[in-house]
């Protein structure tokens, strides 16, 4: 009988997790990772800031702990048959590495959209990689089919007592590495395996330690579930912090998290990008977005609650980042640090208007300025301004309004930051019946061509912007001219297309710059 059969959600408590962690087998593959001081960030925040460096595991992620612990304790018959998992990320590499160390056959099902570097990393560890479908859900469904066909054992990425207890060994290390019992630990949350294991161990052995879960604001399944009192399945999840993009948390992990986690905080993409830079500045290490998630939450939590003189520990969960993504990270960092603001400003379309506007900005550094002439009385400019302090953003808005300029703060407008800033001046008043949608589609060779082939159904594409961000998923802004009488047919076409689509026709930035 396996541990999964012995334990039931709700019957596992903190001391059970401690016993499973203390008897775990993680150090047959994983290592005890160091805790690194971040002095520059600590000085800015007025607290002692520490980073638990799970990026220094052999597979550059904490996932190795849980995967190895689960596989090392398989009964001999299950070992002989082998294991299977569905993953396109760190869990896959943890399973592949564990299989190599233990001599166990490993089959890993990945979406066909998975970047080649991740596929090859698993194959290099001896894993059999099966590429199937466009999404994790497709891959997971195929993995369960193969599990039944081949008699393999499924290694869950988080909702398994041995997996979460393996992750909980991280907390045992923290208790030896961090002095005192009054510190606060910030933990990134996806399916909940890491925070369930860490929180249960800490609360059982040192209840004075506070545990705070951190999620992206567009992938906050655990936060919503805890507030609701039961697990909630999200319809969609964000794509930037892909390492924690989980639509529904586990049964075991939800039960433990709601009992033992003290607080929750959510952060946005810009705040995660800023945290990646903070870690780089102090350590010269480059985290993946999920790896910097906990630090982003720590910064926000400390600032909002005005914490001073405390010891704050963030778990850096991994560093498996696609290098191409760093371009996007660097672009968003200044906004995340509240050192840049973006405005749409309407000025007169006449000689000297630019100079007058710049004189109003004064000695502030302009970080971006986009403009294109149009035969109108007014010109609309897209301008970025460097901030010396966060409150300066609102000061600039007041100054613009007092001077009589129509201005719109776009600093928090995702469409403006991803698309519109690259398209300023592309007005097309002749584009009648234009409907503008933001699409998310899987990145793979030929994906853009396939997307356009499926989208073209007799309607004219009047606007289009796509930029590769080094992610597994791409983002497109498209304008399609659809007469009112054909909206029903168009809606059916979007549903058949199968890609997440959001109507952005009323977005303020689009209205100002692209109509």
N, C-alpha and C positions, 0 to 999 in steps of 0.2 A: 504493500500500500504506500502511495506517495504522500508527501507532506501536503500537497494540494488537496488530497482526498481527506486527510485527517483534520485539517483546519477549515473552519467556515467563517465568512465575514461576520464580524461582531464578536466572535469568540476569541480573537487574538488580541491580547492586551500588551502594554508596554514591557512588562517583565518577560513575556513570551518572546518578544522581539529581541530583548537583551540576551536571553539564553541562546536564541538562534544566531545572534551576531557573535557572541563569545565562542560558540562552537563552529563558526563558519570556516570555510576552506579558502577564503579569498586570497590569502598570501601565497598560495601556490602559483599565482599569476600576477596579482595586483601588488603594488608597493605602498608603503606608508608615505603619503605625500606631505610636503612641508607646508607650513603656514608662513606666508610672506607679509612683511610690514609694508604698507603703502604710505610713506611719510608725507609726500607732497599732497596727496588727497586728504590725508588725515589732518594736515595743517589747515587746509581750506575748510574742512567740515568742523574743526574743533573737537575731533574725537580720535581715538586710536583706531585705525582701520587696518584689518587683517584680511588676507586672502588665502583660503584653503585651496591649494594648487592641484586640483584633479586633472588639469591639463598635462601633468607630468606622469600620468599613468602610461604604461607601454602602448596603449591605443589612444592616448591623449584624451581620455574621457573616463568619468566615474563608472560608466556602464559595465566595465570589465568586472567590477566587484560582484554585482548581482548575477551576471551571466555565469561567471566561473563558479560561484558558490552553488548555484542551481545545478550546473552540469557535473560538478565534482561529487555531488551527493546523489546522483542517479543510481538506481539499482543496476546491477551488472547486466541484466537482460535488456534494459533500456539503453544502456551504454552501447551494447553490441549492435542494436538497431540503428542508433543515431538520433540526432535532434534536428529540428527545423524551426525557423523563426521568419517573421515578416518584418523587414526594416530597410530603410534606405540610409541609415545614419550610424550613430555611435553604438547602438545595441547590436547591429549586424557585425561590426568590427569586434565587439566584445565576445560575441558568440563564436566568431571565426577564430579569434585568438585562443579562446578556451578550448575549442575543439582540437586545435593544433597541439596545445600543451597536453591535453588529456588523451589524445589519440581517438577522439570520437568523430564519427562522420557528421558533418554539418551541412545542411541545405538551407540557403538563405534566399527568400523570395523578395525581390526588389521591384518597384515600379520601373517600367521601361524608360522612364524619364530620368532615372538616377544618373548623375554625372559619372563618366567613365572612371575618374580617379577613385571614387568610392567602390565601384564594382571591382576594379583591379586590386584595391587594398584587401578586399575579402578573399578574392581568388588567390592572392599571394600567401594567405594564411591557410590555404588548402580547402577552402569552402567551395561547395558547388552552388553557383549563383544561378537562379532562375529569374529571368526578367519577364514581368507580366503586368499589363495594364498601365494606366496613366497615374493612378493615385495609390496611396497606402491602402485604402479600402480594397482596391482591386487585388493588390499583392497579398493582403491578409486573407482574403477569401480563397485565393489560389493556394496559399500555404496550408489552410485547413483541409483543402481537398487532397493535397499531397500527403499531409499527415495521415489521413485515413488510408490512402492508397498504399503508402510505403511503411506504415506502422511506426512512424517516427514520434518522438516526444516533442511537444511544442514548448519552446522556452519563451515565456511571456516577458515583454520588456519591463513590466512594472507590477502587474497584479498577481503576485506570487509571494508567499511568506518568505521563501528562501532568497528570492531576488531582493525584496525590500530589506531583509535582514542583512544581506551582503552589502547593500548601500549603507545600512546603519553602522557598519564598522567605521565609516568616516567619522561618526560622532564619538566613537570610543577613542579615536586618535585625537580629536579636538579636546577632549577632557584632559588628555595628557599634555597637550601642546599650548593651551591657553590658560593663563593664570587666573585664579579667582573663580567665583561662581555667579557673577552678576553680568556676564556679557550677553550680547544678543547675536543670534546666528540667522543670517538671511539665506534662504534656500530657493533655487529655481524650481518651478513646478511645471511638469507636463502631465504625464499620467499619474504622478504622485508617488512613485516608488522611492525616490530619494528623500522627499520630505517626510514620508510616512516612517521610514527607517530611522532617519536622523532625529525626528521629533520624539518618537517612542523611546529611543535609547536615552536621549538627553533628559526627558521628563522623568524617566524611571530612576536615573542615577544622580541627576543634579537638577531638581525642579526649579531652582532659581534662575537657570539659564532660559532666556526667552527665545522663541523660535518664530520667525516671520516668513511666510511664504510669498514668493514673488512670481507674478505672471504677466505676460503681455496683455495690454488692455483689449486686444482683439483675439485672444486665445485664453480666456480666463474661466475655463470649465470648472476648476476646483473652487475658485472664489464664489462663483455663482451657486455651485452645488452646496457649499457650506452654508451660505446665506439662506438657501431654499430649504435646507434640511434633508435633501435627498439628491442623488446624482442627476445632473442635468446634461443632456446631450446638446451640444452646440450645432447649429445648422452649418456654419462656416467657421474657419479659423484663419488667422493671419498667416502670411507666408514668409515674413522676414525672419522671425525667431523660430525657424523651422524645427529646431531640436526639441521644442516643447509644444508643437502645434498638434494638440490632441483634442478631439471633439468630445470625448467622454473619459473621465477618470475611472480608475478601477474600484471594485467593491471593497477589497481589503484596504487600499490606499485611502479611499474616502473615509472609511470608518475610523482609521487611525488618525488621519489629518484633522478631522473635525473634533476629535477628543484631545489631541495633544499640541496642536499649533495655536500659538497665542494671537497672531494677527496676520493680516493679509494686505498686500499692496500691489497695485498694477502700474505698469509703466508703458510709455509709447516707444515707437521706433527711434525717434530722435534721442530719447533718454538712454536707450540701449547703445546707440552709436557713440554717445558721449562717454559711456562707461567703458567701451572698448578702448577708447583713446586714453582714459584715465589709467587703465591697467597697463597699457603700452608705455605711458609716460613714466610710471614708477618701476616697471619690471622689464620693459622691452619685449614682452610676450604679447602675441596677438591672439585674442580669444575669438571663438565663433560667437554669433549673437546670443545663443543660449548660455554660453560660458560667461558672458558679462551681465546676464540678466539679474542675478542676485545683487551685484554691486550697484546696478541702476536703481533697484528697489531700495537698497540701503541709503543711497544718496537722497532719494526722494523722501523716504521715511524720516531720516535724520533732520532734514531741512523743514519738513512740515511740522514735526513735533519739537523742533528746536532743541535737539539733543546736544549736549556738550559734556566733554570729559568722560565719555563712556567708551567701552571696548566693543567694537562692532566687527563681526566676522562675516564675510561673504564667501560662498562656495563658488569657485570658478570651475564650472562643471565640465568644460571641454574646449578644445582648440582646433577642431576639425573644420576649418573654414575654407571655402573656395576662395582662392586668391582674388578672383575677379570681383568678388563682393566688396572688397576694400574700397573700391572707387565710390560705391554708393555710401558706404560707412563714412568716408571722409567728407562727403558732401553734406551729410546730415548732422555731423558732430557739432558744428557751431551752434545750430539751433537747439540741439539737445542740451548744450551747456548754457543756453540762454545768452549766448554771445552774438547772436545774429537775429534780426527781425526782417520779415519780408512784407512789403506793402504794395498795394496797387493804388496808384495816385493819378488823378485826372488833372492835367494842366492844359492851358490854352495852346492851341496849335498855331503858334506865331513865333517869329524870331525873338530871342531873348528870354523865352519862357523857361528853357532849361537852366540858364544861368541863375535866374531868380529862384528856381526851386533848389538848386545846389547851394545857393547862399543861405537858404533857410536851414538846410541840413547842417551847415557850418563846418566845423573841423572833424565831424564824425567821418569815419572811413566808410566809403561805399564798397560793398562786397560784390554787388551785381547790379547791372543796369541794362534793361531790355526795352527797346522801343523800335517801332517801325512807323514811318509816315503813312497817314491815311487822309484822304480829302474830306476832313471833318473839321468842325470848329474846335473840338477838343482832342487832345492826345492822351492816351492811357499808357503809363509806364509801369514797369515791374522793377522794383528796386529793393536791393538788400542792403542793410545798414549794420555795421559792427556796433555792438553794445558794450559799454563799459560796466554796466550793472543791469540786472534784470528789469528794474523799474523804468529804465530808459525807453523801453519799447512803448510804454503808455505815454511817456513824456513826448515822444516824437509824434504820436497820434494827435495829442492835444495841440502841439505846435502847428501841425498841418491843418487841423480844423480851424484854429484861430486865424490862420493865414487865408482861410477861405477855400482850401483845397478839398475836393471830395476824395477821401482816402478810405481804404479797406485793409485791415490787418489780415494777411494771408499766412502768418507764421504757423498756424495750427491747421492749415488746409492741406490735406494729403494730396489732393488732385493737383494743387498748385505746385507742390514740391516735386512730385513725380513726373508730371506731364507739362503743365502750362508754362513753367519757367523756360522750357525749351521751344515753345511754340508762339511766343509773343509776337503779335503783328500779323498773325494768320487769319485776319477777319474775313468772313465771306458772307456778307448780307444777302448775296444771291442764292445761298444754299437754303432753299425753301424746305419747310417740313423736316428740318434736321433734328434727329434724336441722338443724343450723345450718351454712350455707355462706356463704363470701365469694365474690361474683361480680365479674367485671370485664366491663363492657359498653361498646360505643362510644357516645359522647355525640353525639346529633343530635336535632333536633326529633322528638318522638314516640317516642324510644328507650325511655324508661321505661315508657310504655304498652305498647309492643311486647314488652318484657321480661316484664312482668306477664302479658300475654296468653299468651305462650309458656310461662311458668312454671306458670300455673294449669292443672292437669290432674286436678282432683278432690281434690287434697290441700289442706288448710287452711294458709294462711300465718299463723303464730302470732307472728312477730317480723319487723320490717322497719325498716331504717335506710338512708337514702340522703342524701348531702349533696354538692352540686356543688362541686368543687374547682378549677374553671376549666381542667380538662385535657381532652384529646381523648377520654379514657376515664373512665367513672364507676365507682364502687365501691359495692357494695350488700352489706349483711349481712342475710340472710334466714333465718328459721326456718320449716321446713315440717314439718307433722305427717304422718309416713309410718309406718304400721304395719310391723313386721318382715317380714310376709309379702309386702309390696309393694316391698321395697327393690330387687329386680331391675328391676321396671318403672320405679321412680324413677330408677335409674342410667341406663336407656335414655333416659328423658326428658331428663336432664341432657345426655347426649351429643347428642341431637337439638337441644337448645337452642343448642349451639355456642359458648357463652361460657365462658371459663376459670372454673372453680369449684373451691374448696378447702374440704374438710370441716373446720369449726372447732368441732365439737361438744365436743371435749376441751380447748378453750382455757380456761386458768385464770380469766381475767377474765370470760368468759361464765358459767362455773360459779358464780363468786362473786356476780355482780350480776344475772344475767338468768334464773336457774333457781330 
